[in-house]
Amino acid sequence: MRIYLSRPHMSGREERFVSEAFASNFVAPLGPQLDAFEASLCEYLNTDVNCVGLASGSAALHLALRIADVGPGDEVWISSMTFAGGVFPVNYLGAIPRFFDLDPTSWAIDTAYLEVELRKASTENRLPKAIVPTDLYGQSVDLDALESLATQYGVNLIVDSAESLGASYKNGRKAGTGGDAAILSFNGNKIITTSGGGMLVTRHKAWADEARFLATQARDQAPHYQHSTFGYNYRLSNICAAIGLGQMEVIDERVDRRRDIFERYKKELSNLGIEFMPEPDGLRSTRWLTALTIDPKETGITREDIRLMLLENQIEARPLWKPMHMQPLYENAAYHGRGVDEKLFSNGLCLPSGSDLTMDEQDEVIGLIKTLLI
């Protein structure tokens, strides 16, 4: 049987909420389950935020950038090592991405490079319209440093927390509460899923109100269909939100299980020329995926040797995100760094990490990797 990287894991509680939605005939984009799902996220994040359920994390980023007044020719400074859907909305708006490297001690966007470039851009009157750092593989970025820089230079901060719902920053602050807005994803391979879907989280009520307006085709208040601007069909389905309600009841269990999986991989493999994604003091990652690097000089084995061997045995593993500045689409984009993300991509691998991964399945993965390394 195939072992997947990270597949949906239902709790058994979702059907009740979906049945309630069907019974009430709220199968349209809006309804009480969506309202309840948004409220459950606000309560879970445990801070004064507004949550807007949307069709995807990319839709949430698109709306956040538009509300931040990002437009043609504007720059958006963004983590280079990220999923493409966390960058494409910049293109939707005709803006220009400028990519930044990672800090090797955290695998989060390097705030030192950001600070240097912000200082330089400020003197040259070319500050970005927004900064979009990524909570890579479920670990929060340095919110204190980023929020301080954003405030100092008057730049919007939109945190891509698509992979980190359930993680925490210092003093227990939840990932997904940073900046002017944060985006969440409930895609099928995430910590919890609504089959698809996302969320815009913002401390600005005006942003949330505008996001709801734009996400429902920007229909003005009138008895007929009237539009003063263009909008999108971006609202999360009420049925999908019902699935999310069942998932929210087990989110902390799902995070705990993924962290246990990570720690077991680390215990079994870290003395074999493999290094695992670091977790700075005070932070608690979801360990959405177990991310590691293989040193081919020490092991004589490459990332691809392991990935292909696992694939031959019906086990899904994948390289780390290919940095955006290395993609053909962005080959001419500006990039600031020393290639930390490039090296991670060359040697990095994600192992099966789903919360439904059994001990026997993990034993199989570990055993096969050991056959190559020992």
C-alpha positions in Angstrom: 0.0 0.0 0.0 1.3 3.4 -0.9 2.5 5.7 1.9 1.6 9.3 1.2 3.5 12.4 2.1 0.6 14.1 3.9 -2.9 13.0 3.1 -6.2 14.3 4.6 -7.0 12.8 8.0 -10.6 13.0 9.0 -11.6 12.8 12.7 -15.1 11.3 12.2 -16.7 14.4 13.6 -16.9 16.2 10.2 -20.0 14.3 9.0 -22.2 15.7 11.8 -21.5 19.3 10.7 -21.8 18.5 7.0 -25.2 16.8 7.8 -26.4 19.9 9.6 -25.5 22.0 6.6 -27.4 19.6 4.2 -30.4 19.4 6.5 -30.6 23.2 6.6 -30.0 23.4 2.8 -27.1 25.8 3.3 -25.1 24.4 0.4 -24.4 27.9 -1.1 -21.1 29.7 -0.4 -22.4 31.4 2.8 -24.2 29.9 5.8 -24.0 29.2 9.5 -21.2 26.6 9.3 -18.9 29.2 7.6 -19.8 31.7 10.3 -19.0 29.1 13.0 -15.8 28.1 11.3 -14.5 31.7 11.2 -15.5 32.1 14.8 -13.7 28.9 15.8 -10.5 30.2 14.2 -10.8 33.5 16.0 -11.2 31.7 19.3 -8.4 29.3 18.6 -5.9 32.1 17.7 -6.9 33.7 21.0 -6.3 37.2 20.0 -8.3 40.2 18.7 -8.4 39.2 15.0 -11.0 38.9 12.3 -11.2 35.7 10.2 -12.5 35.5 6.6 -13.0 32.1 5.1 -11.9 31.9 1.5 -11.5 29.5 -1.4 -7.7 29.1 -0.9 -4.6 30.5 0.8 -3.7 32.1 -2.6 -7.0 33.8 -2.7 -6.4 35.1 0.8 -3.0 36.5 -0.2 -4.4 38.0 -3.4 -7.1 39.9 -1.4 -4.6 41.0 1.3 -2.2 42.4 -1.3 -5.0 44.2 -3.1 -6.4 45.7 0.2 -2.8 46.8 0.9 -3.0 48.8 -2.3 -0.4 46.7 -4.2 -0.6 47.5 -7.9 1.2 47.4 -11.2 4.9 48.2 -10.8 4.9 48.0 -7.0 7.5 45.8 -5.3 6.6 43.0 -2.8 9.4 41.6 -0.8 8.9 37.9 -0.2 10.6 34.6 0.9 12.2 32.9 -2.0 11.8 29.4 -0.6 8.0 29.0 -0.6 5.2 27.4 -2.6 4.4 29.1 -5.9 0.8 29.9 -4.8 2.3 32.2 -2.1 3.9 34.3 -4.9 1.6 34.2 -7.9 -0.9 36.7 -6.4 1.9 39.3 -6.7 1.8 38.7 -10.5 -2.0 38.8 -10.5 -1.8 42.5 -9.4 1.0 43.4 -11.9 3.5 43.9 -9.0 7.1 42.8 -8.9 8.5 40.3 -6.4 11.9 40.8 -4.8 13.1 37.6 -3.2 15.0 37.0 0.1 17.1 34.2 1.5 16.6 32.2 4.7 18.4 32.5 8.0 20.2 29.1 8.4 19.5 29.0 12.1 15.7 29.0 11.7 14.9 28.5 8.0 12.8 31.7 8.2 13.3 34.8 6.1 16.6 36.5 6.9 15.6 39.7 8.7 19.2 41.0 8.6 19.0 41.1 4.8 15.6 42.7 5.0 16.8 45.4 7.3 19.8 46.3 5.1 17.6 46.5 2.0 14.8 48.5 3.7 17.3 51.0 4.9 18.8 51.4 1.4 15.3 51.5 -0.2 14.2 54.2 2.2 17.0 56.5 1.2 16.2 55.9 -2.5 12.4 56.3 -2.1 11.6 52.8 -3.4 10.2 51.0 -0.4 8.0 48.0 -1.1 4.3 48.1 -0.7 4.3 44.8 1.3 6.6 42.2 2.9 5.4 38.6 2.7 7.5 36.1 4.8 6.6 32.4 4.8 6.2 30.2 7.9 8.2 27.5 6.3 7.1 23.9 6.9 5.0 25.0 9.9 7.4 27.2 11.8 6.7 30.8 12.6 8.9 33.6 11.2 10.5 36.1 13.6 7.3 38.2 14.2 8.9 40.6 16.6 11.7 41.6 14.2 9.4 41.7 11.2 6.7 43.7 12.9 9.3 46.2 14.2 10.8 46.7 10.7 7.3 47.0 9.1 6.3 49.7 11.6 9.7 51.5 11.3 9.4 51.8 7.5 5.7 52.0 7.2 5.4 48.9 5.1 2.5 46.4 5.1 3.4 43.0 6.6 1.4 40.0 5.3 2.5 36.7 6.8 2.1 33.5 4.8 1.1 31.1 7.6 -0.4 28.6 5.2 1.7 25.8 6.7 1.7 26.8 10.3 -1.8 26.8 11.9 -1.3 25.2 15.3 2.3 26.5 15.7 3.3 29.1 18.2 5.7 32.0 18.4 7.3 33.4 21.6 5.2 33.3 24.8 2.6 31.1 23.2 1.5 33.6 20.6 -0.2 31.6 17.8 1.2 31.6 14.3 -1.3 33.2 12.0 -1.7 36.3 14.1 1.2 38.3 12.7 1.4 41.6 10.8 -1.4 43.5 9.2 -2.7 40.2 7.9 -1.9 36.5 7.8 -3.1 33.8 5.4 -4.0 30.2 6.2 -4.5 27.2 4.0 -6.8 24.2 4.4 -5.6 22.4 1.3 -5.9 18.6 1.4 -2.3 18.0 2.6 -2.3 20.6 5.4 -2.6 20.1 9.2 -6.3 20.3 8.9 -8.3 20.4 5.7 -11.6 21.6 4.3 -10.8 19.8 1.1 -9.6 23.1 -0.3 -9.9 26.5 1.3 -8.1 29.2 3.1 -8.5 32.1 5.6 -7.5 35.7 5.8 -6.7 36.7 9.4 -6.3 40.3 10.2 -6.4 42.6 13.2 -7.9 45.4 11.0 -11.7 45.1 10.9 -11.8 47.3 7.8 -9.5 44.8 6.0 -11.8 41.9 6.9 -14.9 43.9 5.8 -13.3 44.7 2.5 -12.1 41.1 2.0 -15.7 39.8 2.4 -17.0 42.4 0.0 -14.3 41.7 -2.7 -14.7 37.9 -2.2 -18.4 38.0 -3.0 -18.1 39.7 -6.4 -17.9 43.2 -4.9 -21.6 43.6 -5.0 -22.8 47.0 -3.7 -25.6 47.3 -1.3 -28.6 47.5 -3.6 -31.7 45.4 -4.4 -30.2 44.8 -7.9 -26.7 43.7 -8.9 -24.6 46.8 -8.8 -20.8 47.0 -8.9 -18.5 50.0 -8.3 -15.4 47.8 -8.6 -14.5 44.3 -9.6 -14.5 41.4 -7.2 -13.9 37.7 -7.1 -15.8 34.5 -6.3 -13.5 33.7 -3.4 -15.7 32.8 -0.5 -15.3 29.4 1.2 -18.2 27.0 0.6 -20.4 26.5 3.6 -20.1 22.7 3.1 -16.3 22.9 3.1 -16.5 25.1 6.2 -18.6 22.3 7.9 -15.7 19.9 7.3 -13.4 22.5 8.9 -15.5 22.6 12.1 -14.9 18.9 12.6 -11.2 19.3 11.9 -10.8 22.2 14.4 -11.9 19.9 17.2 -8.7 17.8 16.7 -6.1 20.4 15.5 -3.9 20.2 18.5 -3.9 16.4 18.4 -2.9 16.6 14.7 0.0 18.9 15.5 1.2 16.7 18.4 1.2 13.7 16.2 3.2 15.3 13.5 5.7 16.5 16.1 6.0 13.0 17.4 6.7 11.7 13.9 9.4 14.3 13.4 11.1 13.5 16.6 11.1 9.8 15.8 12.7 10.4 12.4 15.2 12.6 14.1 16.1 10.0 16.7 16.6 7.3 14.2 18.4 9.1 11.4 20.2 12.2 12.7 23.5 10.3 13.3 23.7 9.1 9.7 24.7 12.3 7.9 21.2 13.7 8.0 20.3 17.1 9.6 16.8 18.2 10.5 15.1 21.5 10.3 16.0 23.5 13.4 13.5 24.9 15.9 14.7 28.1 17.7 14.2 28.4 21.4 10.7 29.7 22.3 9.1 28.5 19.0 6.9 25.5 18.5 6.6 24.3 14.9 3.7 22.2 13.6 6.3 20.1 11.8 3.8 20.0 9.0 6.3 18.0 7.0 9.5 16.5 8.4 12.1 18.5 6.5 15.8 17.4 6.5 19.0 17.7 4.5 21.4 15.0 3.4 25.1 15.7 3.2 26.3 13.8 0.1 30.0 14.4 1.0 29.5 12.6 4.3 27.0 9.9 3.2 27.9 9.3 -0.5 24.1 9.4 -1.0 22.1 12.3 -2.5 18.7 13.5 -1.8 17.5 12.1 -5.1 19.0 8.7 -4.3 16.8 8.5 -1.2 13.7 10.0 -2.9 13.8 7.6 -5.9 14.5 4.6 -3.7 11.4 5.4 -1.6 9.4 6.0 -4.7 10.3 2.6 -6.0 8.8 1.2 -2.8 5.6 3.2 -3.2 6.5 5.8 -0.6 6.0 9.5 -1.4 8.7 11.9 -0.5 9.6 15.2 -2.2 12.4 17.8 -2.4 12.1 21.0 -0.4 10.5 23.9 -2.2 12.6 25.1 -5.1 13.4 28.7 -4.4 11.4 31.1 -6.5 14.4 33.0 -7.8 15.6 29.7 -9.3 12.3 29.2 -11.2 12.2 30.0 -15.0 9.3 32.4 -14.4 11.4 34.6 -12.0 14.9 34.2 -13.5 15.3 37.9 -13.8 13.9 38.8 -10.4 16.0 40.5 -7.7 17.3 38.2 -5.0 19.1 39.0 -1.7 21.1 36.3 0.1 24.0 34.0 0.1 22.2 30.9 -1.3 21.2 29.2 2.0 17.8 28.3 0.3 19.6 27.1 -2.8 21.7 24.6 -0.7 18.7 23.5 1.2 16.9 22.8 -2.0 19.8 20.8 -3.4 20.1 18.6 -0.4 16.7 18.8 1.2 13.9 16.2 1.4 10.5 16.0 3.0 9.5 12.6 4.4 5.9 11.2 5.0 4.5 13.2 7.9 0.7 12.8 7.8 -0.9 12.6 11.2 -2.4 9.2 10.2 1.0 7.7 9.5 1.3 4.4 11.4 4.3 3.3 13.4 4.7 0.4 11.0 4.7 2.7 8.0 7.2 5.0 9.6 9.4 2.0 10.5 9.3 1.0 6.8 10.5 4.5 5.8 13.2 4.6 8.4 14.4 1.1 7.6 14.6 1.7 3.8 16.6 4.9 4.4 19.0 3.1 6.7 19.7 0.5 4.1 21.2 3.2 1.9 23.1 4.9 4.7 24.5 2.1 6.7 
